[in-house]
Structures are given as structure tokens and as C-alpha cells.
Amino acid sequence: MAKTKISEYSSTSAGAGLNTDIASINIDEGCAPSGINNAIRALMAQVKDLQSGASGDTIPVAAGGTGAANATTARSNLSAAASGANSDITSLTGLTTALSAAQGGTGLTTFTAGTTYVAPATATNFTAQQTFTGSTSLIASKFVSGVEKITVSATAATGTINFDVTTQPVLYYTSNASANFTINFRASSGTSLNTAMSTGESLTVVFINTNGSTAYYNNAITIDGTSVTPKYQGTLAWSAGTASGIDIYSYTIVKTASATFTVFTSQNAFQ
């Protein structure tokens, strides 16, 4: 049989009648020398036809090919969608579906907007820290409108108050304080502020205290249980709160080294 394309070649190199021609050009023992030249030219043409798809030959999937002569069959052979939304990968969902199919349907989980990626107009809660670096000529973030979480608690200030900065930036005690109190800043009950913050970072939080006729106040500050002497606005430490009023305490905490903090604080009275 005339070997008109590569798929007609034999993989056996020895034996009578095998691989004795290329496109009917004799290359058997004793062939004319001119036949070798013509056979090489014919072989080059057949390789080009394989590459362009003109020959109709296919390269098996097991050999790194698609096993198909056209794109639709190739997608089917590779367990991808033959047509429709996933025939051209234009979205994360399409990419995930196609890759999952290629993995036998078990390799990947479909992405969910607002959970595994952020889509426009999708409400999203970030549980990991996001960093916006900006540039030397561009501010990293811009908020046209925004709110801060506040925890309002019908609790009377007394003793040591653990302020968990990962829970809220503002803590408001609405019941009348019953004694002077210490504020202990930490990330959470299981994480120290020293762990949560890096050197060269700062954060600002607010504690709002309600007083009755006796003017109690924040008379001590600790971070992760260790006493800190703050820098007071106006240089003087507080000696009282506001009787029958509300005091708002602001604390800017700067981490300057491991377990080393500077706290800038102020007290503002409201009645």
C-alpha cells in the first residue's frame, strides 16, 4: 500500500514489504538514487500536512496530542466542553468548569463570587488581611462612604476591660461605671496584639464610658497584660471622668519594636 501519510507507516523497521515506499516512491533496497531525494521531499510534505491538519491524521492523547482532527472533537477527547459557555474560557467559572472536567469532575471546586473571589457588586467579607500598597504618587485606598463597627454593651466599667481590637474599633459601655478601670488591649482572647501587629504599624481605637454621679475614669493601660505609660494629650494624666456624662477615650497604638508600644491618648467629655 502506498504510504501517503504518516499514519500509514509501519512501526516495524525490519521485514519484507514494510516501509518500502513514501507516496509510492520506491525506497526499497536497490532503488534508484533519485528516488531517495524525491522520497525525502514527499516525507517533508507529509509532515507539514500532519502539522496543518490537512492529512486528517491525529496525534493520540497519550502521546501529548488531542486525538482529534478538529477543535470540537479535541475538547471532547480532553473532557472539556465541546460548545457553549466553556468552549472559550472567558470567565473564572468557565475556567473552573473546564479544568474540573479535565480532572474527572473532582479536581477543583467551582469558584463562588464573594467567597473564593471578589466580583463587582458582590458583598464580600474578608477574613484575611488585605494590603493596598499604592505607589509614590498614588494613595492606596479611597472610600467615598464607609462605616466602622461599634460594640454597644449595657456593661458598667470596672476592673480590667479587655479590648479586643479584632472585634471592633469602638467599644461603648452604656451602664454607669462602678469604679476606675484598666483597659487591656489585645488582638483577641487567643491572640496577642504583639502577634497581630508588625513593627512600624499603628491602629486607633475608641472606648466610650458612661458615668453616673461619680466620675470614674480610665486610670491604667496595658497591652497584652503589660503596663504601658501613655502619652497624654495636653501632657497631664487624667485624674477624673465626667460626672453624669460620657467620656470618649481615643488610643493610637504604635508598635515600635517587638512587644514595645507607644500609646497616644486623649479624653473628651460629653454631657
C-alpha positions as MATLAB code, in Angstrom:
seq = 'MAKTKISEYSSTSAGAGLNTDIASINIDEGCAPSGINNAIRALMAQVKDLQSGASGDTIPVAAGGTGAANATTARSNLSAAASGANSDITSLTGLTTALSAAQGGTGLTTFTAGTTYVAPATATNFTAQQTFTGSTSLIASKFVSGVEKITVSATAATGTINFDVTTQPVLYYTSNASANFTINFRASSGTSLNTAMSTGESLTVVFINTNGSTAYYNNAITIDGTSVTPKYQGTLAWSAGTASGIDIYSYTIVKTASATFTVFTSQNAFQ';
ca = [
       0.000    0.000    0.000;
       1.297    3.442   -0.920;
       2.371    5.368    2.176;
       0.576    8.693    1.523;
       0.546    9.927    5.146;
       2.432    9.254    8.332;
      -0.301    7.135    9.916;
       0.247    4.552    7.152;
       3.872    3.981    8.117;
       4.788    0.789    9.953;
       6.425    0.944   13.377;
       8.400   -2.203   12.459;
      11.698   -1.351   10.788;
      12.582   -4.868    9.616;
      10.694   -7.291    7.443;
       9.855   -7.632    3.766;
       7.260   -5.286    2.344;
       7.325   -2.825    5.288;
       8.127    0.878    4.796;
       9.360    0.330    1.214;
       7.886    3.492   -0.258;
       6.898    7.054    0.543;
       3.937    8.295   -1.515;
       4.559    5.416   -3.984;
       8.204    6.446   -4.407;
      10.318    3.305   -4.131;
      12.846    3.320   -1.270;
      13.381   -0.449   -1.122;
      16.830   -1.970   -1.438;
      18.303   -1.317   -4.891;
      16.061    1.685   -5.572;
      17.191    4.458   -7.897;
      19.257    7.181   -6.150;
      16.852    9.823   -7.411;
      14.067    8.084   -5.518;
      15.704    8.885   -2.183;
      15.703   12.623   -2.933;
      12.081   12.542   -4.033;
      11.094   10.395   -1.058;
      12.619   12.884    1.401;
      10.711   15.721   -0.272;
       7.498   13.721   -0.059;
       8.154   12.940    3.600;
       8.630   16.658    4.359;
       5.301   17.400    2.691;
       3.575   14.700    4.736;
       4.983   16.089    8.000;
       3.731   19.547    7.031;
       0.291   18.102    6.237;
       0.243   16.487    9.708;
       1.129   19.810   11.346;
      -1.526   21.748    9.420;
      -4.184   19.074    9.786;
      -4.500   18.607    6.018;
      -3.657   14.907    6.161;
      -6.505   14.047    8.554;
      -4.030   12.228   10.790;
      -4.272   12.735   14.567;
      -1.812   12.534   17.448;
      -3.146   10.392   20.333;
      -3.840   11.974   23.713;
      -1.379    9.524   25.268;
       1.350   10.945   23.011;
       0.609   14.536   24.002;
      -1.905   15.289   21.261;
      -5.684   15.685   21.212;
      -6.561   12.551   19.257;
      -8.757   14.710   17.064;
      -8.739   16.431   13.701;
     -10.844   19.415   14.796;
     -11.324   21.632   17.875;
     -14.754   20.308   18.833;
     -13.607   16.684   18.945;
     -10.397   17.719   20.701;
     -12.386   19.340   23.535;
     -14.495   16.217   23.841;
     -11.429   13.974   23.940;
      -9.895   16.189   26.633;
     -13.128   16.070   28.685;
     -13.782   19.792   28.180;
     -16.971   21.338   26.914;
     -17.450   20.931   23.159;
     -19.503   24.107   22.868;
     -21.311   26.725   24.918;
     -20.066   28.927   27.740;
     -16.953   26.845   28.365;
     -15.867   26.265   24.749;
     -13.911   29.514   25.026;
     -12.579   30.219   28.518;
     -13.742   33.783   29.157;
     -14.553   33.673   32.864;
     -13.359   32.183   36.140;
     -16.455   29.981   36.189;
     -15.739   28.692   32.684;
     -12.101   28.033   33.520;
     -13.022   26.202   36.718;
     -15.649   24.060   34.992;
     -13.308   23.114   32.168;
     -10.414   22.277   34.468;
     -12.699   20.360   36.812;
     -13.976   18.291   33.886;
     -10.397   17.582   32.842;
      -9.733   16.349   36.380;
     -12.644   13.913   36.188;
     -15.008   16.319   37.889;
     -13.289   16.015   41.271;
     -10.102   18.025   40.934;
     -11.464   21.532   41.514;
     -14.310   23.273   43.295;
     -16.346   25.863   41.416;
     -15.483   29.402   42.483;
     -18.193   31.398   44.278;
     -18.476   35.166   43.940;
     -17.943   36.848   47.277;
     -16.404   33.697   48.776;
     -13.481   32.486   46.642;
     -13.148   35.569   44.500;
     -14.468   39.123   44.507;
     -16.942   40.061   41.796;
     -18.190   43.593   41.157;
     -21.342   44.460   43.116;
     -20.914   41.417   45.370;
     -20.885   41.976   49.133;
     -17.713   40.372   50.442;
     -16.299   39.803   53.917;
     -12.506   39.482   54.011;
     -11.252   37.120   56.704;
      -7.580   37.576   55.748;
      -5.607   40.798   55.912;
      -5.683   42.770   52.681;
      -2.761   45.051   51.808;
      -3.178   48.016   49.459;
       0.259   49.447   48.698;
      -0.477   52.220   46.223;
       2.622   53.973   44.880;
       4.779   57.034   45.489;
       2.266   59.082   43.501;
      -0.993   57.318   44.358;
      -2.811   56.873   47.680;
      -3.528   53.187   48.247;
      -7.237   53.431   49.054;
     -10.189   55.772   48.689;
     -13.564   55.433   50.411;
     -16.436   57.599   49.261;
     -18.529   56.372   52.167;
     -17.927   53.933   54.972;
     -18.874   52.905   58.483;
     -16.983   51.413   61.425;
     -18.268   48.614   63.609;
     -19.118   49.576   67.189;
     -19.936   47.213   70.035;
     -22.610   48.696   72.299;
     -22.780   46.871   75.622;
     -25.003   47.506   78.661;
     -21.978   46.959   80.891;
     -20.596   49.042   83.755;
     -16.876   49.786   83.514;
     -14.837   48.379   86.403;
     -11.684   46.333   86.964;
      -9.864   45.283   83.776;
     -11.664   45.647   80.444;
     -10.238   43.502   77.649;
     -10.438   45.476   74.411;
     -10.179   43.002   71.516;
      -9.166   45.113   68.533;
     -10.105   42.379   66.035;
     -13.712   42.507   67.261;
     -14.354   46.236   66.885;
     -12.580   49.619   66.726;
     -15.125   51.275   69.017;
     -16.440   49.854   72.322;
     -19.301   51.651   74.123;
     -20.311   50.810   77.704;
     -23.761   52.295   78.326;
     -24.195   51.424   82.034;
     -22.733   53.725   84.700;
     -19.154   52.841   85.663;
     -18.795   51.419   89.175;
     -15.047   52.013   89.668;
     -11.945   53.299   87.954;
     -10.857   50.818   85.323;
      -7.919   49.442   83.335;
      -8.089   48.977   79.561;
      -6.114   45.966   78.319;
      -5.565   45.950   74.566;
      -5.133   42.638   72.762;
      -5.975   41.198   69.345;
      -8.387   38.650   70.804;
      -8.674   36.217   73.690;
      -6.357   33.810   71.871;
      -4.013   36.228   70.062;
      -1.801   38.959   71.481;
      -1.647   42.408   69.955;
       2.110   41.887   69.606;
       1.409   38.903   67.343;
      -1.260   40.667   65.303;
       0.758   43.841   64.668;
       4.108   44.271   62.943;
       6.741   46.782   63.931;
       6.031   50.054   62.168;
       2.252   49.632   62.263;
      -0.325   51.628   64.195;
      -4.022   51.427   64.938;
      -6.545   53.734   66.569;
      -9.409   52.542   68.774;
     -12.002   54.239   70.963;
     -13.576   53.384   74.324;
     -16.747   55.218   75.384;
     -17.528   55.205   79.098;
     -20.752   56.229   80.811;
     -20.674   57.751   84.313;
     -23.314   58.344   86.944;
     -22.897   60.912   89.687;
     -19.416   59.564   90.497;
     -16.837   60.478   87.868;
     -14.855   57.251   87.326;
     -12.156   57.129   84.655;
      -9.561   55.012   82.859;
      -6.627   55.111   85.253;
      -4.352   52.442   83.702;
      -3.500   50.990   80.281;
      -1.973   47.598   79.493;
      -1.173   45.818   76.240;
      -1.240   42.033   76.333;
      -1.319   42.377   80.128;
       1.817   44.519   80.355;
       1.569   48.041   81.747;
       2.116   50.946   79.328;
       2.533   54.602   80.279;
       0.715   56.558   77.559;
       1.425   59.952   76.069;
      -1.498   62.154   77.168;
      -2.957   64.884   75.038;
      -2.109   68.117   76.864;
       0.684   66.275   78.793;
      -1.327   65.764   82.010;
      -2.618   62.367   83.080;
      -6.330   62.162   83.770;
      -7.466   62.384   87.365;
     -11.223   62.094   86.926;
     -14.001   61.421   84.494;
     -17.193   63.356   83.794;
     -19.931   63.079   86.415;
     -23.346   62.256   84.950;
     -21.784   62.314   81.489;
     -19.920   60.330   78.908;
     -16.172   60.251   78.335;
     -14.733   59.227   74.978;
     -11.180   57.876   75.148;
      -9.124   57.649   71.960;
      -5.979   55.490   71.780;
      -3.476   55.455   68.924;
      -1.212   52.454   69.444;
       2.151   52.393   67.628;
       4.320   49.270   67.625;
       7.962   50.390   67.662;
       9.612   47.004   68.327;
       8.681   43.508   69.473;
       6.317   43.824   72.458;
       7.120   47.544   72.581;
       4.359   50.099   72.071;
       3.798   53.833   72.308;
       0.228   54.887   73.075;
      -1.084   58.377   72.315;
      -4.365   59.002   74.088;
      -6.991   61.653   74.741;
     -10.130   62.055   76.873;
     -13.123   64.101   75.702;
     -16.155   64.835   77.891;
     -19.784   64.891   76.719;
     -22.918   65.751   78.675;
];
